[in-house]
Amino acid sequence: MRRTVLRTFMNMGLNVVDFCRVPWLHGKGFRNCVRVEGYENLAEALKKGKGAVLLTAHLGSWELMAAAGAPLGLSLFAIVSSTGDPLVDRFMKRMRESRGYRTLPKHRAVYSVVSRLKQNAVVGILADVSPRHDGVLVRFFGKVVGATKGPAVFALRSDAPVIPTFIVRLAQPARHKIIFEKPVELVKTGDRETDIAESTQRFHAIIERYVRRYPDQWLWMQKRWKIRRALRRKIEQLQQTGSSPSPLG
C-alpha cells in the first residue's frame, strides 16, 4: 500500500513534467515517447462519419494523451471543468490549445459536443468524476457512487461510438502507451434514463478494470466516492418510494 501511495504521488509529479514538455514532443519526439495500440479501432469508428466519444479517466498522463491528438491527425476536443479561478482557466485553456487540441467548457457541453460529433470530430471525456449536479448512480469498486451522464448522453443523442481510451506510463518514466479499445456496446432499450444509467455502468466497469491494473497511475485524491447533495436526494426519494436502480439493488 505504501508503495502504491508513493508511486501515485510520483506519477502526479511526472504528469506536470509531461505537460510542460509537450511542445517538444511533435514528430519524431512524439514517436519516441508514445506508443499507440489499437488505433485501428478509432479509425474504423470514424469511417461512419459520426465522430467518436473517447471514454477516459484521470489515469497516467491524461494531459499528454489529449496533446497526442495533433500528432495522430485527429480533430480533438476535450471537455474541461472550471478551476473556479478565471485567470487559471484562461491560462490552462491557452496552454492546452497551444498543444493542438481544443477545449469545451463542461457547463455548456451538450449542444456543442453533439454538433462537433456531427462533423466527425473526436471528443474526449474524463468520466471518473463525481458530478456536482445531475448524474446517475453506478457501482464502482463495490460502492455506490455518482457518475456523470455525459458520455452516454452524447453517444445516444448522436449515435457516435464510445471508444475507451487510456494512457499508461511504461517502465521508463518518459515513455507512455495510449490504448484505443473497441467501441462499447451501448444499452438501447428505448427508455432514455435506463439506457443512460446502464451504459454508464458499463463505462465504469471498464474504468475500474484499468484502475485495478494500474492502481499507482490513477488520481486517488479526487473525491470519487463522495455522493453530492443532488444525487443523495435522489437516493432518499428512491428509498421512500421503494424503488431502486440496479446499483442499489
C-alpha angles and dihedrals in degrees: 000000000000090000091052092050092049093047090048091058090044089054091052091053092048090050090060090051091048092051092052095048098048093102088063094050101076121117115350092003091060093047090051092049105039131046118199123212126187097008088146088071091062094040091053092048092052091056087076089067094229098106122233138261111223108212110206145147144213089282128131115338098336095170089056090050091056090050089054089073093082097051088047091052095243128149092227131183124183124202109227135187125226118256089213092247115094093204092053091044092054092046093050092046091052092047094047096045091047085064092065105263132093130232132224120201111242096227092059098035108111103074096029092052095049091049091051091049090053086058089056093252125149119242121196121206129187097217100178096088135108108243117234095212128001120022146124133256120249138163115252120176088347095304130105110245138167116256134192116254093210104103094045095043094049094046096046093047096048102027087233116155119249112228116192104224126181139168121213130188114240128216091279108067093226095050126085141177124214114205122201111192128198116277118281115244106240123219109248112178095141092251104110098205093046092048092050094046097046094043089050089052089055090051092053092049087059093047090049090052091057094044090052090050094047105023094159092056099056125093099246092168095075118097093253097150095046111111106206125222099265093055093041089059088051090055091049092050092050092049092050092051092045093238122122134188117230096266090061096041 
